[in-house]
């Protein structure tokens, strides 16, 4: 089973890297960008075919390592 975990900063958390990217885009002549928020993407392969078990495993991975749940949200997508 394959999964994708997308980790993003919670609303209200300052994002200096996103601001730096926004500034860099402007300096490169990319017009119209008024906000950038950066995040992380993890593509994960899991053994087994039980979708519920896979989601529980991924949730544990996010809570323990992949996301800082104090300042970050995460979303889990799975596919066969």
Buried (B, 14 or more C-beta within 10 A) or exposed (E): BEBBBBBBBEEEEEBEEBBEBBEEBEEEEEEEEEEBBBBEEBEBEBEEEEBEEBBEBBBEBBEEEBBEEEEBBBEBEBEE
